Amino acid sequence: MKTIIEPFKIKMVEQLRFTTVEERKQLLEAAYYNPFLLRSDDVLIDLLTDSGTTAMSAKQWSALIDGDEAYAGSRSYYKFEDAVKDITGFKHVIPTHQGRAAEKIIFSILGQEGKIIPNNTHFDTTRANIEVSGAEAVDLPLGIKPEVLADFKGNMDTEALAELIKRVGRENIPVIMLTVTNNTGGGQPVSMANIRAVSEIARANGIPFYLDACRFAENAMFIKLREPGYADVPVKKIAQEMFSYADGCTMSAKKDGLVNTGGFLAMNDDALAMNSRNVLIVTEGFTTYGGLARRDLEAIARGLVEVLEEPYLEYRLRSVQYLGDALEAQGVPIMRPTGGHAVYLDAKRFASHLPQEQYPGQSIVCALYEHGGIRSVEIGSVMFGKYDTRGALIPSQMELVRLAIPRRVYTQSHIDYVAEVVCEVFAKREALPGMRITYEAPVLRHFTAHFERIAG
Ligand code: F0G
C-alpha cells in the first residue's frame, strides 16, 4: 500500500466558523493588516504556527487527570524527567513554561556584552533573549537558495564557525547552538554528520554545545529517510545519538513534545544547572514544576513517547510534503524541499514585482487571509529587517511566508483547500499591493506592528 494515512482517528471535534471575503476585508483592516492581531474565531484554517496547537491524544488527556499537583517533588515531575532523560541522556532536566523561558534562563547566565553566540539560524525569541543579555547572536547557515534542492539545508556552515572562533576567540563564545530542524531557515533538517562536526569543533575549543531541540523528532526522521546508514535505525535511537553529541538543550515542548504548553532546559554541567535552577525559582517556579501545572508534565512525558512513533513521523513529514507538492505542481515558488513542520512560500519570487521595502511576504499573508481565511506568518523583512543609521531598511536575506501545519489537527481536505487558496492568490499575484509599516515596537516588531496597503 502506497497511501500513508493519518495514524489516528478523531474523537473530539471543534467547529470551524466560516466568514465571507467582505467580512475578512473588514477584520483585516481592523487588525492593521497584521494577522497576529486577529481573533482565532475569525480564522478558518490557522497555519500561523505549529507551536502549542497540537491535538493531544486520548492517552495524554487521561495522563492529565493522573497528574499529581504537589508543589515540590510531584510524581508527574519524575515521569517527565525520566522521559526527557531517556531521549536526551542529559543529567539535569529543568522544566519551564515554554521554550523561550529556557532560553531566557541560559542566556541570562551565559550572555553579556562582548559575547557571541552562533547558531545555524537563531529563532526570533532566541535571538531576542541573546540580544537582551547584551551578547551578539550570529547566524551561520549554509545559505543555500530556496529553489535549490538539498537533503540537509538546515546545516551549519562549519568552516564559518571555525573562522568565527578564530576571529573572536573561544573565550568570547560561551555556547554554540544548533537548531533542529532549522525553523527560520525553512524547517530544514540538520544532518547527523553536521551535528557531529559542530560538536567536534565545540569540544576541540572547550565551548559547550547546545541543541535548540524544538523539532528534534522531525529532524531525526529526516535523518532516517535521507542520511546514508540510518534507514534501518529506529528513530528514537537516532534522536538519542543527536543528543549524545551535545552538552545540553533548550526545548519548546509545544512542538515535538506534542503539548499545548511547556518546555525545558537540560544539561550535563552541574554548576550551570545550579545557577539555572536559581534563576528558575525566581522567575518561573520551583525546580519540579517550572511554571507549569504538574499535569502538563504528564502530557509532555506521554507526548515524547508518541512523537517518536514512526507511523506518526512518517505521516507528519508526508502530509507537509503533500501541501508542498500540490503547490509546486501549480508552479507556486516554495522553499524546496518542504520542511518538517511547514511549507514556506518564497515571497521574493511569488510577488516579484514588490521590492523588499514593501514587504512582499506580508502582502501575501494578508491576501491568503482575505481570500480564504487562512492565517500564515511572514518570515522575512518584517520579522528580521533592521534599519541603518539613516533609517533605511536593511532587508532580511530571505522573504518567506510560512504555512505551519499544527500536529494532528487538519485533515487532507483542509490541506487541499489551503493549496487551492494559495494557487488562486498566486494566479492574481500581480495585484498584490505593497505594504507600509505605520507602527512598530523596538523589539520583535512583527507581533504587534501595524501596516497599511500602499495604493497603486
Ligand atoms: N526555538 C525555535 C526553533 C522555535 O521555533 C521556537 C518557537 C522557540 C525556540 C521558542 O519556543 O514558543 O515555546 O517559547 N517557535 C514558534 C513558531 C513560536 O511559531 O515557530 P516557545
Boltz pocket constraint, residues with backbone or C-beta under 6 A from the ligand:
constraints:
  - pocket:
      binder: B
      contacts: [[A, 48], [A, 49], [A, 50], [A, 51], [A, 97], [A, 98], [A, 99], [A, 100], [A, 101], [A, 123], [A, 125], [A, 126], [A, 179], [A, 181], [A, 183], [A, 184], [A, 212], [A, 214], [A, 251], [A, 252], [A, 253], [A, 254], [A, 262], [A, 263]]
      max_distance: 6.0
